[in-house]
Amino acid sequence: MIAIEQTNAAGIAAALVRARRNAGSPAMGMVLTLVIIVEDEYADVALDQTRQASREHPARVLAVVLGDKRGRGSVSASVGIGGGWGGETALITLTGEVAKHPESVVLPLLLPDSPVVVWWPHDAPPDPAADPLGRLAQRRITDSAAVARNKSRVLAELCAAHAPGNTDLAWTRLTPWRALLAAALDQHPLKVTGASVSAERGNPSADLLGAWLEDRLKVAVARHVSDGPGITQVTLDTKAGPIRISRPDGRLATFTTPNRPDRPIALKRRDVPELLAEELRRLDEDDVYAATARRLANPSARPTRKKAR
């Protein structure tokens, strides 16, 4: 790692060039720039998660720590290459006046002619697309499940402010659930008359799954509170009997369909590097998530929904 103090964007760019030369890699096959906005205490964890995801997506990773915005502006950075990274990385700490305008440092460091993704591992702005760094990106990734409090409220605010390019890892966690439920209805083309989702209290993925089912099936979805972990059961009611996926342990699920024996299926809870890698595979607009976000943000347009324990 190359540590530099009292620098600027030009100094960080020069350090990245030196790091490549020192590693014997004057050219890198990087496919995007990933900007991480993270608090100092979470920076190491976020960088480790990104390092694992970067094996599939070589990228220039700019981790930005916004410090105290009072006083004289200061920029420091640690720049490196290798060490398990698929690209290059810079941990940039901004304090003082420059912390109010982080885009002035980040913009010159973006790879030319390549996509830009911004990720908030924890607390995100209420409107990511209007954020100074969010405006630089084609994709903006949040994680409402990672906030400390009021996860459902935070998710509702993010859905209300949805803009093309926004997504949430709470939605990415649903990919296997949605694939299984869609496959079940392909195998059993039955009319669904109602549905329910069971999950631990305040689980934003459960909120999104309920909104997705309502949007696609046009039925009311009841929400049940379980002990978790995460989503533990989804049931689709039909006249022929229930279609049910039950996962009480976060690893193995039981798949129940009408007139067929129950089947065990692997449905392990996925970690953040895997979720991040999935999102980096798709840099165009996710129309299904956009429709689900609109449904969740507009309760008056949703079917009547019961809450139960």
C-alpha positions as CSV (number, residue, x, y, z in Angstrom):
1,M,0.0,0.0,0.0
2,I,1.1,3.5,-0.8
3,A,0.1,6.0,1.9
4,I,-0.2,9.7,1.0
5,E,-1.1,12.7,3.1
6,Q,-2.3,16.2,2.3
7,T,-2.9,15.2,-1.3
8,N,-5.5,15.8,-4.1
9,A,-7.1,13.8,-6.9
10,A,-3.9,14.3,-9.1
11,G,-1.8,12.9,-6.3
12,I,-4.0,9.9,-5.8
13,A,-4.0,9.2,-9.6
14,A,-0.2,9.4,-9.7
15,A,0.0,6.9,-6.7
16,L,-2.3,4.5,-8.6
17,V,0.1,4.6,-11.6
18,R,3.1,4.0,-9.2
19,A,1.3,1.0,-7.6
20,R,0.7,-0.5,-11.0
21,R,4.3,-0.1,-12.0
22,N,5.6,-1.5,-8.7
23,A,3.4,-4.5,-9.3
24,G,4.6,-5.0,-12.8
25,S,1.2,-4.3,-14.3
26,P,1.2,-1.1,-16.2
27,A,-2.2,-1.9,-17.8
28,M,-5.2,-3.4,-16.0
29,G,-8.3,-4.9,-17.5
30,M,-10.7,-3.1,-15.2
31,V,-14.3,-3.0,-16.3
32,L,-15.8,-0.4,-14.0
33,T,-15.3,2.1,-11.2
34,L,-16.9,1.1,-7.9
35,V,-17.2,4.0,-5.4
36,I,-17.9,3.0,-1.8
37,I,-19.2,5.6,0.7
38,V,-18.5,4.2,4.1
39,E,-17.8,5.3,7.7
40,D,-14.3,4.8,8.9
41,E,-15.2,2.1,11.3
42,Y,-16.8,-0.1,8.6
43,A,-14.2,0.6,5.8
44,D,-12.1,-2.5,6.4
45,V,-15.1,-4.8,6.3
46,A,-16.6,-3.1,3.2
47,L,-13.2,-3.3,1.4
48,D,-12.9,-7.0,2.2
49,Q,-16.4,-7.7,0.9
50,T,-15.5,-5.8,-2.3
51,R,-12.2,-7.6,-2.7
52,Q,-14.1,-10.9,-2.8
53,A,-16.6,-9.5,-5.4
54,S,-13.7,-8.0,-7.5
55,R,-12.5,-11.4,-8.4
56,E,-15.4,-11.6,-10.8
57,H,-15.5,-7.9,-11.7
58,P,-12.0,-6.3,-11.9
59,A,-12.6,-2.7,-10.9
60,R,-11.0,0.5,-9.7
61,V,-12.4,0.7,-6.2
62,L,-12.5,4.1,-4.5
63,A,-13.6,3.8,-0.8
64,V,-14.5,7.3,0.4
65,V,-14.6,8.1,4.1
66,L,-16.4,11.4,4.8
67,G,-14.9,12.8,8.0
68,D,-15.6,15.9,10.1
69,K,-16.8,18.6,7.7
70,R,-15.5,21.4,9.9
71,G,-12.2,23.2,9.5
72,R,-9.6,23.2,6.8
73,G,-10.0,20.7,4.0
74,S,-7.7,17.7,3.9
75,V,-7.4,14.6,1.6
76,S,-5.4,11.5,2.5
77,A,-5.3,8.1,0.8
78,S,-3.9,4.6,0.9
79,V,-3.5,3.2,-2.6
80,G,-2.7,-0.4,-3.5
81,I,-2.9,-3.2,-6.1
82,G,-2.7,-7.0,-5.8
83,G,-3.3,-8.7,-2.5
84,G,-6.3,-10.6,-3.8
85,W,-7.8,-7.7,-5.6
86,G,-9.0,-8.1,-9.2
87,G,-8.1,-4.4,-9.9
88,E,-6.8,-1.5,-7.8
89,T,-8.0,0.2,-4.7
90,A,-7.8,3.6,-3.0
91,L,-9.1,4.3,0.5
92,I,-9.7,8.1,0.5
93,T,-10.4,10.1,3.7
94,L,-11.9,13.5,3.3
95,T,-12.2,16.1,6.1
96,G,-13.1,19.7,6.4
97,E,-14.5,21.7,3.5
98,V,-13.6,19.1,0.9
99,A,-15.8,16.5,2.7
100,K,-18.8,18.7,1.7
101,H,-17.9,18.3,-2.0
102,P,-16.5,14.7,-2.4
103,E,-17.3,14.6,-6.1
104,S,-14.5,17.1,-6.7
105,V,-12.0,14.5,-5.6
106,V,-13.7,11.4,-7.0
107,L,-14.7,12.6,-10.5
108,P,-11.1,12.9,-11.8
109,L,-10.4,9.4,-10.6
110,L,-13.2,7.6,-12.5
111,L,-12.1,5.2,-15.2
112,P,-12.8,6.8,-18.6
113,D,-15.5,5.2,-20.9
114,S,-16.6,2.7,-18.3
115,P,-19.5,2.3,-16.0
116,V,-19.6,3.9,-12.5
117,V,-21.3,2.1,-9.6
118,V,-21.8,3.7,-6.1
119,W,-22.4,1.5,-3.1
120,W,-23.5,2.6,0.4
121,P,-22.8,-0.5,2.6
122,H,-24.7,1.0,5.5
123,D,-26.5,4.3,5.8
124,A,-27.5,5.8,2.4
125,P,-28.9,9.2,1.5
126,P,-32.8,9.3,1.3
127,D,-32.4,10.0,-2.5
128,P,-29.3,8.3,-3.8
129,A,-29.7,9.7,-7.3
130,A,-29.6,13.3,-6.0
131,D,-26.5,12.7,-3.9
132,P,-23.3,14.4,-5.2
133,L,-21.6,11.1,-5.6
134,G,-24.7,9.2,-6.6
135,R,-25.1,11.6,-9.6
136,L,-21.9,10.3,-11.0
137,A,-23.1,6.7,-11.3
138,Q,-25.1,4.5,-13.7
139,R,-25.9,2.2,-10.8
140,R,-26.5,3.0,-7.1
141,I,-26.6,0.2,-4.6
142,T,-28.0,0.5,-1.1
143,D,-28.7,-2.0,1.6
144,S,-31.7,-1.2,3.8
145,A,-31.0,-4.4,5.8
146,A,-27.7,-3.0,7.0
147,V,-29.0,0.1,8.7
148,A,-29.1,0.1,12.5
149,R,-32.8,1.1,13.0
150,N,-36.1,1.4,11.2
151,K,-35.2,-0.8,8.3
152,S,-38.7,-0.9,6.8
153,R,-39.0,2.9,7.0
154,V,-35.6,3.4,5.3
155,L,-36.6,1.0,2.6
156,A,-39.9,2.8,2.1
157,E,-38.1,6.2,1.7
158,L,-35.6,4.7,-0.8
159,C,-38.5,3.2,-2.8
160,A,-40.3,6.5,-2.8
161,A,-37.2,8.2,-4.2
162,H,-36.5,5.4,-6.7
163,A,-34.7,6.5,-9.9
164,P,-33.4,4.4,-12.8
165,G,-30.2,2.7,-11.7
166,N,-31.2,2.4,-8.1
167,T,-31.2,-1.0,-6.4
168,D,-31.0,-2.5,-2.9
169,L,-29.3,-5.6,-1.7
170,A,-32.5,-6.4,0.2
171,W,-33.9,-7.0,-3.3
172,T,-30.9,-9.0,-4.5
173,R,-31.4,-11.4,-1.5
174,L,-34.7,-12.4,-3.1
175,T,-33.3,-13.7,-6.4
176,P,-33.5,-17.4,-5.4
177,W,-36.9,-17.0,-3.8
178,R,-38.4,-15.3,-6.8
179,A,-36.9,-17.9,-9.1
180,L,-38.4,-20.8,-7.1
181,L,-41.8,-19.2,-6.9
182,A,-41.9,-18.4,-10.6
183,A,-40.8,-21.9,-11.5
184,A,-43.5,-23.3,-9.2
185,L,-46.2,-21.4,-11.0
186,D,-44.8,-22.5,-14.4
187,Q,-45.1,-26.1,-13.2
188,H,-48.6,-25.5,-11.6
189,P,-50.4,-22.9,-13.7
190,L,-53.0,-22.3,-11.0
191,K,-54.8,-19.1,-10.1
192,V,-53.4,-17.7,-6.8
193,T,-56.1,-16.4,-4.5
194,G,-53.9,-15.2,-1.7
195,A,-50.4,-15.3,-0.3
196,S,-48.4,-14.8,2.9
197,V,-44.8,-14.1,3.8
198,S,-43.2,-15.0,7.1
199,A,-40.0,-13.3,8.3
200,E,-38.4,-11.8,11.3
201,R,-39.7,-8.4,12.2
202,G,-38.5,-5.4,10.2
203,N,-37.0,-7.5,7.4
204,P,-36.9,-5.3,4.3
205,S,-36.5,-8.3,1.9
206,A,-39.9,-9.6,3.2
207,D,-41.5,-6.2,2.5
208,L,-40.1,-6.3,-1.1
209,L,-41.2,-9.9,-1.6
210,G,-44.7,-9.0,-0.5
211,A,-44.9,-6.0,-2.8
212,W,-43.5,-8.1,-5.7
213,L,-46.1,-10.8,-5.2
214,E,-48.9,-8.2,-5.0
215,D,-47.7,-6.5,-8.1
216,R,-47.4,-9.7,-10.1
217,L,-50.3,-11.7,-8.8
218,K,-52.8,-8.9,-7.9
219,V,-53.6,-10.5,-4.6
220,A,-53.3,-9.4,-1.0
221,V,-50.2,-10.7,0.8
222,A,-50.4,-11.3,4.6
223,R,-47.2,-10.6,6.6
224,H,-46.4,-13.0,9.5
225,V,-43.6,-12.4,12.0
226,S,-41.3,-15.3,12.7
227,D,-38.1,-15.8,14.6
228,G,-36.0,-15.8,11.4
229,P,-33.4,-16.0,10.2
230,G,-34.5,-13.7,7.4
231,I,-37.5,-15.0,5.4
232,T,-38.7,-18.3,6.8
233,Q,-41.8,-19.1,4.7
234,V,-43.8,-18.0,1.6
235,T,-47.2,-19.5,0.8
236,L,-49.3,-19.1,-2.3
237,D,-52.9,-20.2,-1.9
238,T,-54.7,-21.9,-4.7
239,K,-57.9,-24.0,-5.0
240,A,-55.7,-27.1,-5.5
241,G,-53.8,-26.5,-2.3
242,P,-50.9,-24.3,-1.2
243,I,-47.6,-23.8,-2.9
244,R,-45.2,-23.3,-0.1
245,I,-41.5,-22.7,0.5
246,S,-40.5,-23.2,4.1
247,R,-36.9,-22.4,5.3
248,P,-36.7,-22.3,9.1
249,D,-32.9,-22.6,9.4
250,G,-31.6,-20.2,6.7
251,R,-30.0,-23.1,4.7
252,L,-32.4,-25.9,3.6
253,A,-36.0,-25.4,2.5
254,T,-38.9,-27.7,1.9
255,F,-40.8,-27.1,-1.3
256,T,-44.5,-28.1,-1.1
257,T,-46.8,-28.1,-4.2
258,P,-50.3,-29.6,-4.8
259,N,-50.5,-33.3,-5.3
260,R,-46.8,-33.9,-5.2
261,P,-44.4,-35.0,-2.4
262,D,-42.5,-32.4,-0.5
263,R,-39.0,-31.8,-1.9
264,P,-35.9,-30.5,0.0
265,I,-34.1,-27.7,-1.8
266,A,-30.9,-25.8,-1.0
267,L,-31.7,-22.2,-0.2
268,K,-28.8,-20.8,1.8
269,R,-28.7,-17.2,2.9
270,R,-26.1,-15.4,0.8
271,D,-23.4,-13.1,2.0
272,V,-22.7,-9.6,0.9
273,P,-19.8,-10.4,-1.6
274,E,-22.1,-12.7,-3.5
275,L,-24.9,-10.2,-3.5
276,L,-22.6,-7.4,-4.7
277,A,-21.1,-9.6,-7.4
278,E,-24.6,-10.3,-8.7
279,E,-25.5,-6.6,-8.8
280,L,-22.3,-5.8,-10.7
281,R,-23.2,-8.3,-13.4
282,R,-26.2,-6.1,-14.3
283,L,-25.7,-2.4,-14.9
284,D,-28.9,-1.7,-16.8
285,E,-32.2,-0.7,-15.2
286,D,-34.0,-3.4,-13.3
287,D,-37.6,-2.9,-14.4
288,V,-39.0,-5.5,-12.1
289,Y,-37.4,-3.9,-9.1
290,A,-38.6,-0.5,-10.3
291,A,-42.2,-1.7,-10.4
292,T,-41.9,-3.4,-7.0
293,A,-40.5,-0.2,-5.5
294,R,-43.4,1.8,-6.9
295,R,-45.8,-0.7,-5.4
296,L,-44.2,-0.6,-2.0
297,A,-44.0,3.2,-2.0
298,N,-47.7,3.6,-2.8
299,P,-49.7,1.7,-0.2
300,S,-53.0,3.2,-1.4
301,A,-52.7,1.3,-4.7
302,R,-52.0,-2.0,-3.0
303,P,-54.6,-4.8,-2.2
304,T,-55.8,-4.9,1.4
305,R,-53.2,-6.7,3.4
306,K,-53.5,-8.2,6.8
307,K,-50.8,-8.3,9.5
308,A,-50.6,-11.3,11.8
309,R,-48.3,-13.0,14.2
